[in-house]
């Protein structure tokens, strides 16, 4: 079924669009009781077997999990709410002693005059989720450590 709002094709059983979250129109041949608007929905007979309904829910959850693993920069879609309006800040400014300069992992200091790991941000206009990305990795090895999937255990705080 195509979403009337954004045009994305969705499985027939879906109530809301996977892309924009808009409510999908119901097929006239197979009305489904809506527990929110239909007070008799709980007493309505099941249209599908329990296995079919569980399978549909598993597919729906899997689709949501796959969507959450994407980044706004790569997909131009928010992984949290699915919105398509993404704001991009290619240069994030920081106030420092020299005025305003680009926000970075390592700024010039007494020990180094280089600004390393300049950051850019992607922001969801709907839910305000922010993703930070480093523009280039050159020179970062002395400022960051590689965790290889395990967080270091240093006291009660992480």
DSSP file (Angstrom, degrees, kcal/mol; ACC not computed):
  #  RESIDUE AA STRUCTURE BP1 BP2  ACC     N-H-->O    O-->H-N    N-H-->O    O-->H-N    TCO  KAPPA ALPHA  PHI   PSI    X-CA   Y-CA   Z-CA
    1    1 A X              0   0    0      0, 0.0     9,-3.0     0, 0.0     2,-0.3   0.000 360.0 360.0 360.0 131.8    0.0    0.0    0.0
    2    2 A X  B     -A    9   0A   0      7,-0.2     2,-0.3     1,-0.1     7,-0.2  -0.650 360.0-117.3 -85.6 137.7    1.4    3.4   -1.0
    3    3 A X     >  -     0   0    0      5,-2.3     4,-1.3    -2,-0.3    21,-0.1  -0.558  13.1-146.8 -71.8 130.2    1.5    6.1    1.7
    4    4 A X  T  4 S+     0   0    0     -2,-0.3    -1,-0.1    19,-0.2    20,-0.1   0.710  95.5  47.9 -70.9 -17.9   -0.7    9.1    0.7
    5    5 A X  T  4 S+     0   0    0      3,-0.1    -1,-0.2    18,-0.1    19,-0.0   0.936 132.5   6.2 -87.0 -53.3    1.7   11.5    2.4
    6    6 A X  T  4 S-     0   0    0      2,-0.1    -2,-0.1    16,-0.0    -1,-0.0   0.590  90.7-123.0-111.4 -12.9    5.2   10.5    1.2
    7    7 A X     <  +     0   0    0     -4,-1.3    -3,-0.1     1,-0.3     2,-0.1   0.426  55.6 149.7  88.9  -1.5    4.4    7.8   -1.5
    8    8 A X        -     0   0    0     -6,-0.1    -5,-2.3     1,-0.1     2,-0.4  -0.402  49.9-118.2 -68.8 141.5    6.5    5.0    0.1
    9    9 A X  B     -A    2   0A   0     -7,-0.2     2,-0.3    -2,-0.1    -7,-0.2  -0.679  37.6-177.5 -80.1 129.0    5.2    1.5   -0.5
   10   10 A X        -     0   0    0     -9,-3.0     7,-0.1    -2,-0.4     0, 0.0  -0.902  34.8 -90.9-124.5 152.8    4.3   -0.3    2.7
   11   11 A X    >   -     0   0    0     -2,-0.3     3,-1.6     1,-0.1    -1,-0.0  -0.312  40.3-115.5 -59.5 148.7    3.1   -3.8    3.4
   12   12 A X  T 3  S+     0   0    0      1,-0.3    15,-0.2    14,-0.0    -1,-0.1   0.809 111.8  58.7 -57.8 -33.2   -0.7   -4.1    3.4
   13   13 A X  T 3  S+     0   0    0     13,-0.1    -1,-0.3     2,-0.0     2,-0.1   0.624  82.5 106.3 -75.7 -12.0   -0.9   -5.0    7.1
   14   14 A X    <   -     0   0    0     -3,-1.6     3,-0.1     1,-0.1    -4,-0.1  -0.428  49.7-167.1 -74.5 141.5    0.8   -1.8    8.2
   15   15 A X  S    S+     0   0    0      1,-0.2     9,-3.5    -2,-0.1     2,-0.3   0.779  76.0  36.9 -92.9 -34.7   -1.3    0.9    9.9
   16   16 A X  B    S-B   23   0B   0      7,-0.3     7,-0.2   -13,-0.0    -1,-0.2  -0.893  93.0-100.0-121.4 151.1    1.3    3.6    9.7
   17   17 A X     >  -     0   0    0      5,-2.8     4,-1.0    -2,-0.3    -8,-0.1  -0.447  20.3-142.7 -68.3 135.7    3.9    4.4    7.1
   18   18 A X  T  4 S+     0   0    0     -2,-0.2    -1,-0.1     2,-0.1    -8,-0.0   0.770  98.0  44.8 -67.2 -26.0    7.4    3.1    7.8
   19   19 A X  T  4 S+     0   0    0      3,-0.1    -1,-0.1     1,-0.1    -2,-0.0   0.957 132.4   7.3 -86.7 -56.4    8.9    6.3    6.3
   20   20 A X  T  4 S-     0   0    0      2,-0.1    -2,-0.1    63,-0.1    64,-0.1   0.574  89.5-122.2-109.3 -10.8    6.9    9.3    7.6
   21   21 A X     <  +     0   0    0     -4,-1.0    -3,-0.1     1,-0.3     3,-0.1   0.476  57.2 150.4  85.2   1.2    4.7    7.7   10.2
   22   22 A X        -     0   0    0     -6,-0.1    -5,-2.8     1,-0.1    -1,-0.3  -0.354  56.4 -99.4 -68.1 149.1    1.4    8.9    8.6
   23   23 A X  B     -B   16   0B   0     -7,-0.2    -7,-0.3     1,-0.1     2,-0.2  -0.516  39.3-134.4 -69.6 131.9   -1.7    6.7    9.1
   24   24 A X        -     0   0    0     -9,-3.5   -21,-0.1    -2,-0.2     2,-0.1  -0.615  20.8-106.9 -88.5 146.8   -2.3    4.5    6.0
   25   25 A X        -     0   0    0     -2,-0.2     2,-0.3     1,-0.1    -1,-0.1  -0.424  36.6-118.8 -69.5 148.8   -5.7    4.1    4.5
   26   26 A X        -     0   0    0     -2,-0.1     2,-0.2     1,-0.1     5,-0.1  -0.625  24.9-107.7 -89.6 147.3   -7.4    0.8    5.1
   27   27 A X    >   -     0   0    0      3,-0.3     3,-0.6    -2,-0.3     5,-0.1  -0.533  22.4-136.2 -70.5 138.1   -8.4   -1.5    2.3
   28   28 A X  T 3  S+     0   0    0      1,-0.2     3,-0.4    -2,-0.2    -1,-0.1   0.791 100.1  57.3 -68.0 -27.9  -12.2   -1.6    1.9
   29   29 A X  T 3  S+     0   0    0      1,-0.2     2,-0.3     2,-0.0    -1,-0.2   0.739 112.4  37.3 -77.8 -21.9  -12.3   -5.4    1.5
   30   30 A X  S <  S-     0   0    0     -3,-0.6    -3,-0.3     2,-0.0    -1,-0.2  -0.630  73.7-169.9-133.0  76.9  -10.7   -6.1    4.9
   31   31 A X        -     0   0    0     -3,-0.4     2,-0.4    -2,-0.3    -3,-0.1  -0.430   8.8-156.0 -68.0 140.2  -11.7   -3.8    7.6
   32   32 A X        -     0   0    0     -2,-0.1     2,-0.2    -5,-0.1     9,-0.1  -0.959  20.5-113.8-118.4 133.8   -9.7   -4.1   10.8
   33   33 A X        -     0   0    0     -2,-0.4     2,-0.7     8,-0.1     3,-0.0  -0.456  23.9-145.1 -67.6 132.7  -11.0   -3.1   14.2
   34   34 A X     >  -     0   0    0     -2,-0.2     4,-3.5     1,-0.1     3,-0.3  -0.893   0.6-153.8-100.4 114.7   -9.1   -0.1   15.7
   35   35 A X  T  4 S+     0   0    0     -2,-0.7    -1,-0.1     1,-0.2     7,-0.1   0.726  93.3  54.8 -63.1 -19.7   -8.8   -0.5   19.5
   36   36 A X  T  4 S+     0   0    0      1,-0.1    -1,-0.2     5,-0.1     3,-0.1   0.913 124.0  20.7 -78.5 -42.8   -8.5    3.3   19.9
   37   37 A X  T  4 S+     0   0    0     -3,-0.3     2,-0.7     1,-0.1    -2,-0.2   0.670 116.2  67.6-101.1 -19.2  -11.7    4.2   18.0
   38   38 A X    ><  -     0   0    0     -4,-3.5     3,-1.6     1,-0.1     4,-0.2  -0.887  58.5-167.1-106.9 108.1  -13.7    0.9   18.2
   39   39 A X  T 3  S+     0   0    0     -2,-0.7     3,-0.3     1,-0.3    -1,-0.1   0.702  90.0  54.2 -67.2 -17.2  -14.8    0.1   21.7
   40   40 A X  T >> S+     0   0    0      1,-0.2     3,-0.7     2,-0.1     4,-0.6   0.237  74.8 106.6 -98.8  13.5  -15.7   -3.5   20.5
   41   41 A X  G X4 S+     0   0    0     -3,-1.6     3,-0.9     1,-0.3    -1,-0.2   0.852  73.7  57.5 -62.2 -35.6  -12.3   -4.2   19.1
   42   42 A X  G 34 S+     0   0    0     -3,-0.3    -1,-0.3     1,-0.2    -2,-0.1   0.827 109.1  45.7 -66.0 -30.3  -11.3   -6.6   21.9
   43   43 A X  G <4 S+     0   0    0     -3,-0.7    -1,-0.2    -4,-0.1    -2,-0.2   0.494  87.6 111.7 -91.6  -2.7  -14.4   -8.8   21.2
   44   44 A X  S << S-     0   0    0     -3,-0.9     3,-0.1    -4,-0.6    -3,-0.0  -0.463  78.1-105.5 -70.3 140.7  -13.8   -8.8   17.4
   45   45 A X        -     0   0    0     -2,-0.1     2,-0.2     1,-0.1    -1,-0.1  -0.346  38.5-101.6 -66.8 147.7  -12.8  -12.2   16.0
   46   46 A X        -     0   0    0      1,-0.1    -1,-0.1    -3,-0.1     4,-0.1  -0.514  25.4-158.8 -70.8 132.4   -9.1  -12.6   15.1
   47   47 A X  S    S+     0   0    0     -2,-0.2     2,-0.3     2,-0.1    -1,-0.1   0.746  74.9  34.0 -82.5 -25.0   -8.6  -12.4   11.3
   48   48 A X  S    S-     0   0    0      1,-0.1     2,-0.0     2,-0.0    -2,-0.0  -0.839  91.3 -96.0-128.0 162.7   -5.3  -14.2   11.3
   49   49 A X     >  -     0   0    0     -2,-0.3     4,-2.1     1,-0.1     5,-0.2  -0.331  39.2-109.1 -72.3 162.5   -3.7  -16.9   13.3
   50   50 A X  H  > S+     0   0    0      1,-0.2     4,-2.7     2,-0.2     5,-0.2   0.885 119.3  55.0 -59.6 -40.0   -1.5  -16.1   16.2
   51   51 A X  H  > S+     0   0    0      1,-0.2     4,-2.5     2,-0.2    -1,-0.2   0.894 107.8  49.0 -62.6 -40.6    1.6  -17.2   14.3
   52   52 A X  H  > S+     0   0    0      2,-0.2     4,-2.3     1,-0.2    -1,-0.2   0.915 112.7  47.0 -65.3 -42.7    0.8  -14.9   11.4
   53   53 A X  H  X S+     0   0    0     -4,-2.1     4,-2.3     2,-0.2    -2,-0.2   0.910 113.3  47.9 -66.8 -41.2    0.3  -11.9   13.7
   54   54 A X  H  X S+     0   0    0     -4,-2.7     4,-2.5     2,-0.2    -2,-0.2   0.911 111.7  51.0 -64.6 -41.6    3.5  -12.7   15.6
   55   55 A X  H  X S+     0   0    0     -4,-2.5     4,-2.2    -5,-0.2    -2,-0.2   0.901 109.9  49.5 -61.3 -41.7    5.4  -13.0   12.3
   56   56 A X  H  X S+     0   0    0     -4,-2.3     4,-2.3     2,-0.2    -2,-0.2   0.918 111.9  48.3 -63.5 -43.6    4.1   -9.7   11.1
   57   57 A X  H  X S+     0   0    0     -4,-2.3     4,-2.6     1,-0.2    -2,-0.2   0.888 109.8  52.4 -64.9 -38.7    5.1   -8.0   14.4
   58   58 A X  H  X S+     0   0    0     -4,-2.5     4,-2.5     2,-0.2    -1,-0.2   0.911 110.6  47.9 -62.7 -41.9    8.6   -9.6   14.2
   59   59 A X  H  X S+     0   0    0     -4,-2.2     4,-2.4     2,-0.2    -2,-0.2   0.897 111.9  50.3 -64.8 -39.8    9.0   -8.2   10.6
   60   60 A X  H  X S+     0   0    0     -4,-2.3     4,-2.0     2,-0.2    -2,-0.2   0.925 112.0  46.6 -64.0 -44.8    7.8   -4.8   11.7
   61   61 A X  H  X S+     0   0    0     -4,-2.6     4,-2.6     2,-0.2    -2,-0.2   0.911 111.7  51.7 -63.7 -42.7   10.2   -4.8   14.7
   62   62 A X  H  X S+     0   0    0     -4,-2.5     4,-2.5     1,-0.2    -2,-0.2   0.906 108.6  51.0 -61.8 -41.6   13.1   -5.9   12.5
   63   63 A X  H  X S+     0   0    0     -4,-2.4     4,-1.9     1,-0.2    -1,-0.2   0.899 111.4  48.1 -62.5 -40.0   12.3   -3.2   10.0
   64   64 A X  H  X S+     0   0    0     -4,-2.0     4,-1.9     2,-0.2    -2,-0.2   0.900 111.4  49.9 -67.0 -40.3   12.4   -0.6   12.8
   65   65 A X  H  X S+     0   0    0     -4,-2.6     4,-1.0     2,-0.2    -2,-0.2   0.900 110.3  50.1 -65.3 -40.2   15.7   -2.0   14.1
   66   66 A X  H  < S+     0   0    0     -4,-2.5     3,-0.5     1,-0.2     4,-0.2   0.896 110.5  50.4 -64.1 -39.2   17.3   -1.8   10.7
   67   67 A X  H >< S+     0   0    0     -4,-1.9     3,-1.1     1,-0.2    -1,-0.2   0.857 106.1  55.8 -67.5 -34.5   16.1    1.7   10.3
   68   68 A X  H 3< S+     0   0    0     -4,-1.9    -1,-0.2     1,-0.2    -2,-0.2   0.738  98.3  63.2 -69.9 -21.8   17.6    2.7   13.7
   69   69 A X  T 3< S+     0   0    0     -4,-1.0    -1,-0.2    -3,-0.5    -2,-0.2   0.510  88.1  89.8 -83.5  -2.1   21.1    1.4   12.7
   70   70 A X  S <  S-     0   0    0     -3,-1.1     2,-0.3    -4,-0.2     9,-0.2  -0.424  73.7-125.8 -87.1 166.6   21.4    4.0    9.9
   71   71 A X     >  -     0   0    0     -2,-0.1     4,-2.6     1,-0.1     5,-0.3  -0.832  13.2-127.1-111.6 154.6   22.9    7.4   10.2
   72   72 A X  H  > S+     0   0    0     -2,-0.3     4,-2.0     1,-0.2    -1,-0.1   0.863 110.1  56.5 -64.3 -35.4   21.3   10.7    9.3
   73   73 A X  H  4 S+     0   0    0      1,-0.2    -1,-0.2     2,-0.2    13,-0.0   0.900 115.6  35.4 -64.2 -40.9   24.3   11.6    7.2
   74   74 A X  H  4 S+     0   0    0      1,-0.1    -2,-0.2     3,-0.1    -1,-0.2   0.885 131.0  27.4 -82.2 -39.8   24.1    8.5    5.1
   75   75 A X  H  < S-     0   0    0     -4,-2.6    -3,-0.2     2,-0.2    -2,-0.2   0.599  87.8-134.9-100.7 -13.7   20.3    8.0    4.8
   76   76 A X  S  < S+     0   0    0     -4,-2.0     2,-0.3    -5,-0.3    -4,-0.2   0.900  75.5 103.6  51.5  42.9   19.0   11.6    5.2
   77   77 A X  S    S-     0   0    0     -6,-0.3     2,-0.3    -5,-0.1    -2,-0.2  -0.976  81.0-109.1-150.2 138.8   16.4   10.2    7.6
   78   78 A X     >  -     0   0    0      5,-2.7     4,-1.6    -2,-0.3    -7,-0.1  -0.547  18.9-151.8 -71.3 126.7   16.3   10.3   11.4
   79   79 A X  T  4 S+     0   0    0     -2,-0.3    -1,-0.2    -9,-0.2    -9,-0.1   0.697  92.7  49.1 -71.9 -16.7   17.0    6.8   12.8
   80   80 A X  T  4 S+     0   0    0      3,-0.1    -1,-0.2   -12,-0.0   -12,-0.1   0.923 131.8   7.1 -87.6 -49.8   14.9    7.7   15.9
   81   81 A X  T  4 S-     0   0    0      2,-0.1    -2,-0.2   -13,-0.0   -13,-0.0   0.550  91.6-122.2-114.0 -10.3   11.7    9.0   14.5
   82   82 A X     <  +     0   0    0     -4,-1.6    -3,-0.1     1,-0.2   -61,-0.1   0.481  54.3 155.1  84.8   2.0   12.0    8.4   10.7
   83   83 A X        -     0   0    0      1,-0.1    -5,-2.7    -6,-0.1    -1,-0.2  -0.257  37.7-150.7 -64.9 152.6   11.6   12.1    9.7
   84   84 A X        +     0   0    0     -7,-0.2     2,-1.1     1,-0.1    -1,-0.1   0.544  69.6  96.1-101.0 -11.2   13.2   13.2    6.4
   85   85 A X        +     0   0    0     -7,-0.0    40,-2.5     2,-0.0     2,-0.5  -0.704  53.8 172.9 -87.1 101.1   13.9   16.9    7.3
   86   86 A X  E     -C  124   0C   0     -2,-1.1     2,-0.4    38,-0.2    38,-0.2  -0.926  21.8-148.5-113.7 128.6   17.5   16.8    8.4
   87   87 A X  E     -C  123   0C   0     36,-3.6    36,-2.9    -2,-0.5     2,-0.5  -0.775  11.5-154.9 -94.3 139.7   19.5   19.9    9.1
   88   88 A X  E     -C  122   0C   0     -2,-0.4     2,-0.6    34,-0.2    34,-0.2  -0.967  12.1-171.4-120.5 126.4   23.2   19.9    8.4
   89   89 A X  E     -C  121   0C   0     32,-3.2    32,-2.2    -2,-0.5     3,-0.1  -0.875   3.7-177.9-112.3  95.0   25.8   22.1   10.2
   90   90 A X  S    S+     0   0    0     -2,-0.6     2,-0.4    30,-0.2    -1,-0.1   0.732  77.5  35.3 -68.4 -20.2   29.0   21.6    8.3
   91   91 A X  S    S-     0   0    0     -3,-0.1     2,-0.6    30,-0.1    -1,-0.2  -0.969  70.5-164.8-136.4 119.1   30.8   23.9   10.7
   92   92 A X        -     0   0    0     27,-0.9    11,-3.7    -2,-0.4     2,-0.2  -0.914  19.7-141.6-105.3 120.6   30.0   24.1   14.4
   93   93 A X  E     -E  102   0D   0     -2,-0.6     2,-0.4     9,-0.2     9,-0.2  -0.554  14.4-166.1 -88.6 147.6   31.4   27.2   16.0
   94   94 A X  E     -E  101   0D   0      7,-3.4     7,-2.5    -2,-0.2     2,-0.5  -0.982  21.9-123.3-129.7 138.6   32.8   27.3   19.5
   95   95 A X  E     +E  100   0D   0     -2,-0.4     2,-0.2     5,-0.2     5,-0.2  -0.712  46.9 149.6 -82.5 128.5   33.7   30.3   21.6
   96   96 A X  E >   -E   99   0D   0      3,-3.2     3,-1.8    -2,-0.5     0, 0.0  -0.780  63.2 -74.3-143.2-171.4   37.3   30.4   22.7
   97   97 A X  T 3  S+     0   0    0      1,-0.3     3,-0.1    -2,-0.2    -2,-0.0   0.787 128.6  53.0 -62.6 -28.0   40.0   32.9   23.5
   98   98 A X  T 3  S-     0   0    0      1,-0.2     2,-0.6     0, 0.0    -1,-0.3   0.338 120.3-105.4 -89.3   7.2   40.5   33.7   19.8
   99   99 A X  E <  S-E   96   0D   0     -3,-1.8    -3,-3.2     2,-0.0     2,-0.5  -0.934  78.5  -7.7 110.3-121.0   36.8   34.5   19.3
  100  100 A X  E    S+E   95   0D   0     -2,-0.6     2,-0.3    -5,-0.2    -5,-0.2  -0.973  70.8 159.1-120.2 125.5   34.7   31.9   17.5
  101  101 A X  E     -E   94   0D   0     -7,-2.5    -7,-3.4    -2,-0.5     2,-0.1  -0.864  47.1 -69.7-136.7 171.3   36.4   28.9   15.8
  102  102 A X  E     -E   93   0D   0     -2,-0.3    -9,-0.2    -9,-0.2     2,-0.2  -0.370  49.9-114.5 -67.2 137.7   35.3   25.4   14.6
  103  103 A X        +     0   0    0    -11,-3.7    16,-2.6    16,-0.2     2,-0.3  -0.533  48.3 166.2 -69.9 133.4   34.5   22.9   17.3
  104  104 A X  E     -F  118   0E   0     14,-0.3    14,-0.2    -2,-0.2    13,-0.2  -0.930  50.1-111.8-146.1 166.3   37.0   20.0   17.3
  105  105 A X  E    S+     0   0E   0     12,-1.1     2,-0.5    11,-0.8    12,-0.2   0.924 110.1  24.8 -66.7 -45.3   38.2   17.1   19.3
  106  106 A X  E    S-F  116   0E   0     10,-2.3    10,-2.7    -3,-0.1    -1,-0.3  -0.981  76.9-166.3-126.4 122.3   41.5   18.7   20.0
  107  107 A X        -     0   0    0     -2,-0.5     7,-0.2     8,-0.2     5,-0.2  -0.600  40.0 -76.5 -99.9 162.8   42.0   22.5   19.9
  108  108 A X        +     0   0    0      5,-0.3     5,-0.2    -2,-0.2     2,-0.2  -0.309  64.2 157.6 -57.3 140.2   45.2   24.5   19.8
  109  109 A X        -     0   0    0      3,-4.0    -1,-0.0     5,-0.1     5,-0.0  -0.751  59.4 -72.5-146.2-168.0   46.8   24.6   23.2
  110  110 A X  S    S+     0   0    0     -2,-0.2     3,-0.1     1,-0.2    -2,-0.1   0.853 131.5  44.1 -62.9 -34.7   50.2   25.2   24.9
  111  111 A X  S    S+     0   0    0      1,-0.2     2,-0.3     2,-0.0    -1,-0.2   0.748 124.7  20.1 -85.6 -25.5   51.3   21.7   23.6
  112  112 A X        -     0   0    0     -5,-0.2    -3,-4.0     2,-0.1    -1,-0.2  -1.000  49.5-157.9-147.7 143.7   50.0   21.9   20.0
  113  113 A X        +     0   0    0     -2,-0.3     2,-0.3    -5,-0.2    -5,-0.3   0.356  67.3 101.7 -99.7   5.1   48.9   24.6   17.7
  114  114 A X        -     0   0    0     -7,-0.2     2,-0.6    -5,-0.0    -2,-0.1  -0.646  63.6-143.4 -95.3 147.1   46.7   22.3   15.6
  115  115 A X        -     0   0    0     -2,-0.3     2,-0.4    -8,-0.1     3,-0.2  -0.948  30.1-171.0-102.9 115.4   43.0   21.9   15.6
  116  116 A X  E     +F  106   0E   0    -10,-2.7   -10,-2.3    -2,-0.6   -11,-0.8  -0.876  53.5  17.7-116.2 140.3   42.3   18.2   15.1
  117  117 A X  E    S-     0   0E   0     21,-0.4   -12,-1.1    -2,-0.4    -1,-0.2   0.952  72.2-156.8  73.0  51.7   39.0   16.4   14.4
  118  118 A X  E     -F  104   0E   0     -3,-0.2    17,-2.9   -14,-0.2    18,-0.4  -0.354  15.7-135.2 -61.2 140.8   36.8   19.2   13.3
  119  119 A X  E     - D   0 134C   0    -16,-2.6   -27,-0.9    15,-0.2     2,-0.3  -0.708  21.0-171.5-105.5 149.5   33.1   18.3   13.9
  120  120 A X  E     - D   0 133C   0     13,-2.5    13,-2.5    -2,-0.3     2,-0.4  -0.931  16.3-143.1-128.3 158.2   30.0   18.6   11.8
  121  121 A X  E     -CD  89 132C   0    -32,-2.2   -32,-3.2    -2,-0.3     2,-0.4  -0.940  10.7-160.4-128.4 146.3   26.4   18.0   13.0
  122  122 A X  E     -CD  88 131C   0      9,-2.3     9,-2.8    -2,-0.4     2,-0.4  -0.995  19.7-168.4-120.5 129.3   23.2   16.5   11.5
  123  123 A X  E     -CD  87 130C   0    -36,-2.9   -36,-3.6    -2,-0.4     2,-0.5  -0.968  20.8-131.7-127.2 130.7   20.0   17.4   13.4
  124  124 A X  E  >  -C   86   0C   0      5,-2.4     4,-1.5    -2,-0.4   -38,-0.2  -0.686  12.5-151.6 -78.2 126.1   16.5   16.0   13.0
  125  125 A X  T  4 S+     0   0    0    -40,-2.5    -1,-0.1    -2,-0.5   -39,-0.1   0.711  91.5  46.6 -71.6 -19.7   14.1   18.9   12.7
  126  126 A X  T  4 S+     0   0    0    -41,-0.4    -1,-0.1     3,-0.1   -40,-0.1   0.943 130.1  13.1 -87.9 -55.6   11.3   16.8   14.2
  127  127 A X  T  4 S-     0   0    0      2,-0.1    -2,-0.2   -44,-0.0    -1,-0.1   0.473  93.2-125.9-105.9  -1.7   12.8   15.2   17.3
  128  128 A X     <  +     0   0    0     -4,-1.5     2,-0.2     1,-0.2    -3,-0.1   0.666  47.2 163.7  67.2  20.5   16.0   17.2   17.6
  129  129 A X        -     0   0    0     -6,-0.0    -5,-2.4     1,-0.0     2,-0.4  -0.499  24.1-151.5 -64.5 137.0   18.3   14.2   17.7
  130  130 A X  E     -D  123   0C   0     -7,-0.2     2,-0.5    -2,-0.2    -7,-0.2  -0.953  11.6-165.6-118.0 132.6   21.9   15.3   16.9
  131  131 A X  E     -D  122   0C   0     -9,-2.8    -9,-2.3    -2,-0.4     2,-0.4  -0.965   9.8-153.3-113.1 131.2   24.6   13.2   15.2
  132  132 A X  E     -D  121   0C   0     -2,-0.5     2,-0.4   -11,-0.2   -11,-0.2  -0.861  12.8-175.1-103.4 137.6   28.2   14.4   15.4
  133  133 A X  E     -D  120   0C   0    -13,-2.5   -13,-2.5    -2,-0.4     2,-0.4  -0.993  24.1-129.4-132.2 140.6   30.7   13.4   12.7
  134  134 A X  E     -D  119   0C   0     -2,-0.4   -15,-0.2   -15,-0.2     3,-0.1  -0.759  15.4-146.5 -85.5 131.1   34.4   14.0   12.5
  135  135 A X  S    S+     0   0    0    -17,-2.9     2,-0.3    -2,-0.4    -1,-0.1   0.902  78.8   5.4 -68.5 -42.1   35.3   15.5    9.1
  136  136 A X        -     0   0    0    -18,-0.4   -19,-0.3     2,-0.1    -1,-0.2  -0.999  55.8-149.5-145.7 145.9   38.7   13.9    8.9
  137  137 A X    >   +     0   0    0     -2,-0.3     3,-2.2    -3,-0.1     4,-0.4   0.546  55.2 125.3 -90.8  -9.0   40.5   11.3   11.0
  138  138 A X  T 3  S+     0   0    0      1,-0.3   -21,-0.4     2,-0.1    -2,-0.1  -0.301  82.3   8.1 -58.6 127.0   44.1   12.5   10.3
  139  139 A X  T >  S+     0   0    0    -23,-0.1     3,-0.6   -22,-0.1    -1,-0.3   0.394  96.7 109.0  85.9  -2.0   45.9   13.3   13.5
  140  140 A X  G X>  +     0   0    0     -3,-2.2     3,-2.2     1,-0.2     4,-1.5   0.726  52.9  84.7 -78.6 -20.7   43.2   11.9   15.8
  141  141 A X  G 34 S+     0   0    0     -4,-0.4    -1,-0.2     1,-0.3     5,-0.1   0.762  90.3  49.5 -58.1 -26.8   45.2    8.8   16.9
  142  142 A X  G <4 S+     0   0    0     -3,-0.6    -1,-0.3     1,-0.2    -2,-0.1   0.597 115.3  44.4 -85.4  -9.1   47.0   10.8   19.6
  143  143 A X  T <4 S+     0   0    0     -3,-2.2     2,-0.3    -4,-0.2    -2,-0.2   0.582 113.8  41.7-109.3 -14.3   43.8   12.2   21.0
  144  144 A X     <  -     0   0    0     -4,-1.5     2,-0.4     2,-0.0    -1,-0.0  -0.869  67.3-137.1-130.8 163.6   41.4    9.2   21.1
  145  145 A X        -     0   0    0     -2,-0.3     2,-0.5    -3,-0.0    -3,-0.1  -0.937  20.2-122.4-121.8 148.6   41.7    5.5   22.0
  146  146 A X        -     0   0    0     -2,-0.4    -5,-0.0     1,-0.1    -2,-0.0  -0.768  21.2-172.8 -90.1 127.2   40.2    2.6   20.1
  147  147 A X    >   -     0   0    0     -2,-0.5     3,-1.8     5,-0.0    -1,-0.1   0.694  17.6-150.1 -95.5 -21.0   37.8    0.5   22.2
  148  148 A X  T 3  S-     0   0    0      1,-0.3     3,-0.1     3,-0.0    -2,-0.1   0.876  73.7 -49.1  50.3  43.7   37.2   -2.4   19.9
  149  149 A X  T 3  S+     0   0    0      1,-0.1     2,-0.5     0, 0.0    -1,-0.3   0.327 120.6  97.3  86.3  -9.2   33.7   -3.0   21.2
  150  150 A X    <   -     0   0    0     -3,-1.8     2,-0.3     3,-0.0    -1,-0.1  -0.958  65.4-138.5-118.9 128.6   34.6   -3.0   24.9
  151  151 A X        -     0   0    0     -2,-0.5     2,-0.1     1,-0.1    -4,-0.0  -0.614  29.4-111.7 -79.2 137.7   34.2    0.1   27.2
  152  152 A X        -     0   0    0     -2,-0.3     2,-0.9     1,-0.1    -1,-0.1  -0.449  24.3-131.8 -68.8 143.3   37.1    0.6   29.6
  153  153 A X        +     0   0    0     -2,-0.1     2,-0.4    -3,-0.0     3,-0.1  -0.844  38.9 159.2-101.2 105.6   36.1    0.1   33.2
  154  154 A X    >   -     0   0    0     -2,-0.9     3,-0.5     3,-0.4    -2,-0.0  -0.772  60.1 -55.6-129.1  86.3   37.4    3.0   35.2
  155  155 A X  T 3  S-     0   0    0     -2,-0.4    -1,-0.3     1,-0.2     0, 0.0  -0.222  90.4 -47.0  75.2-169.0   35.5    3.4   38.5
  156  156 A X  T 3  S+     0   0    0     -3,-0.1     2,-0.3     2,-0.0    -1,-0.2   0.620 117.5  74.9 -77.7 -11.8   31.8    3.8   38.8
  157  157 A X    <         0   0    0     -3,-0.5    -3,-0.4     1,-0.1     0, 0.0  -0.791 360.0 360.0-106.8 145.1   31.4    6.4   36.1
  158  158 A X              0   0    0     -2,-0.3    -1,-0.1    -5,-0.1    -6,-0.1   0.324 360.0 360.0-130.7 360.0   31.6    5.8   32.3
